[in-house]
Amino acid sequence: MSVIIYSTPACHFCHMAKDFFKANNIAYTDKNAAADLAARKEMVLKSGQMGVPVIDIDGNIVVGFNEPKLRKLLGVK
């Protein structure tokens, strides 16, 4: 399973999403959309959004920290 989060250092919901991943032992790749122009362009292409977090789970895009949707896509109870 591939999990990528596009985030920024100051984003509260990004921190919540990463804490959720850590609490549930979900490995993820963090791409800093503030500092990395290529990551930012990739995020916008995938989601059409400028806001973070944008989470890509095996091609399923979740915009924002939507815990019920993340639980469903990740198979976490």
C-alpha positions in Angstrom: 0.0 0.0 0.0 1.3 3.4 -0.9 0.4 6.4 1.3 1.6 9.9 0.4 0.7 13.0 2.3 1.3 16.5 0.9 1.6 18.8 3.8 3.1 22.0 5.2 5.0 22.4 8.5 2.4 24.8 9.9 -0.7 22.8 9.0 -2.7 21.6 12.0 -4.7 19.1 10.1 -1.5 17.7 8.4 -0.1 17.0 11.9 -3.4 15.3 12.9 -3.2 13.1 9.8 0.4 12.2 10.5 -0.4 11.4 14.1 -3.2 9.2 13.0 -0.9 7.3 10.6 1.7 6.9 13.4 -0.9 5.7 15.9 -2.1 3.1 13.5 1.3 2.0 12.3 0.7 3.2 8.7 3.9 3.9 6.7 3.7 7.0 4.7 5.8 9.4 2.6 5.6 13.1 3.6 6.0 15.6 0.8 6.4 19.2 1.9 4.1 21.3 -0.4 5.5 24.5 1.0 9.2 23.9 0.2 9.0 21.5 -2.7 7.7 23.0 -5.9 7.5 19.7 -7.7 5.5 18.1 -4.8 3.2 21.1 -4.9 2.6 20.7 -8.6 2.0 17.0 -8.2 -0.5 17.6 -5.4 -2.5 20.1 -7.5 -2.5 17.7 -10.5 -3.8 14.9 -8.4 -6.4 16.8 -6.4 -7.1 20.1 -8.1 -6.6 21.7 -4.6 -4.1 24.1 -3.2 -5.0 23.4 0.4 -3.3 20.7 2.5 -3.3 18.0 3.6 -3.9 16.0 0.4 -3.5 12.3 1.0 -3.0 9.8 -1.8 -3.7 6.2 -0.8 -3.0 3.9 -3.7 -4.5 6.6 -6.1 -7.5 7.4 -3.9 -7.3 11.1 -3.1 -8.5 12.5 0.3 -8.5 16.2 0.7 -8.2 17.3 4.4 -8.1 15.1 7.4 -11.2 12.9 6.9 -10.7 10.2 9.5 -13.6 8.0 8.6 -12.6 8.0 5.0 -8.9 7.3 5.9 -10.0 4.4 8.2 -12.1 2.9 5.3 -9.3 3.2 2.7 -6.6 1.9 5.0 -8.7 -0.9 6.6 -8.2 0.5 10.1 -10.9 -0.1 12.7 
